[in-house]
Amino acid sequence: MSTVLILAEHDGQQLNQSTAKALTAAKALNPEKIDLLVFADDPQAVAEQATSLDGVNTVYTITTTDNQWRLAAAIAPTIARLGGQYSHVFGPSTTFGKDVMPRVAALLGVNQVSDVMQVLDDHTFKRPIYAGNAIITVNTPANKPVVATIRTASFKPAESGSGTASIESLPFDNPASHTRFVKLESGDSERPDLQTASKVVSGGRGVGSAENFQLIYDLADKLGAATGASRAAVDAGFVPNDMQVGQTGKIIAPDLYMAIGISGAIQHLTGIKDAGTIVAINKDPEAPIFEVADIGLAGDLFKIVPELLEKL
C-alpha cells in the first residue's frame, strides 16, 4: 500500500487551498495513510486548519525561525529526510511547490513528476506538455519514492470539516546557512489569491498602461475577483510578474475568467483552459481568445468596462 506525505502551503496564518487539491490527488492512490507537513515560525493555527481536511491521518508541524519556512533551501533537507519513509511526496504545482519540490527530488535521488493532472495508479500519472497541447503518461520506478507536483487546476479541493487528524511536532533540519529570508513583496494582497480564486479578471497589452489597469482593478473589486495579466502586460511593465497567468505564469481554474484586452496567445490559453466560463473583451474580432471564450464582446474595452461598472 502507498503512503503519502504532502507539503502544506500557507501564508503563515491560512492554509492555502492548493493543499486540499494536492490531498484530492493523493486520495486517488487509495493510500494506507496521508500525512501533512507544515513548516512555520508558529505552525499551530495552520496545523489546526489542516486537521479538518478529510483523509489526513497526521499533521506534522516543524517550527522554524526568521521565516525559514519560506526558503526552499532551508526546508528541503527536512522534507527529504521524512519523505524517504513514504512511497509518495506531493507538493502543489504553485510558485511555492515549484521552488521546493525539485530540491526534494534531487536529495532523494529521483526524477520529479511535474504538473500531475491525473493519477492512474501508484506509479502512473498524466501530465501536460507542449503548453498543454499534448498529454503524456509518465511511469515511475516501483522501487523508488515518487516526488511530484500536483496541477491544482486539475483537482477539486478535498472536503474540510470532517477530518480528525492528530498533530505531532518534529525537529527541523537546517543546514542551509548560506541563504536567509529578507522580505516578501507581493502585489494585489487585499484581493483573493489568484491561484485559488473562483473569479479572476485579467488585463493584457490592450489595456495600454499601468494607469489604465485601474479599470481592471475596479472591475475585479466590484466582482470580488482576483486580478491577473497576460505576459505581454507584465513584460510591458503594467503590472508585477506575480499577476502573470499562462504557461510561464500561474495555471488557474476559476469558475469565471474575464480576459480584457488579451489577444489569446497559446501560452496564455494554457493557463486558463480549465476555467468554467471565459468572457473575452477585445477590439479585434479575429483575436484567438474568442475561439475559447464562452462569451465574447468585440469592442473598445475603454467603453465596455466602464459600462459594466455602471451596471454592477
Secondary structure, 3 states (H helix, E strand, C coil): CCEEEEECCECCCCECHHHHHHHHHHHCCCCCEEEEEEEECCCHHHHHHHHCECCCCEEEEEECCCCHHHCHHHHHHHHHHHHCCCCEEEEECCHHHHHHHHHHHHHHCCCEEEEECEEEECCEEEEEECCCCEEEEEECCCCCCEEEEECHHHCCCCCECCCCCEEEECCCCCCCCCCCCCCCCCCCCCCCCCCCCCEEEEECHHHCCCCCCHHHHHHHHHHCCEEEECHHHHHCCCCCHHHEECCCCECCCCCEEEEECCCCCHHHHHCCCCCCEEEEEECCCCCCHHHHCCEEEECCHHHHHHHHHHHC
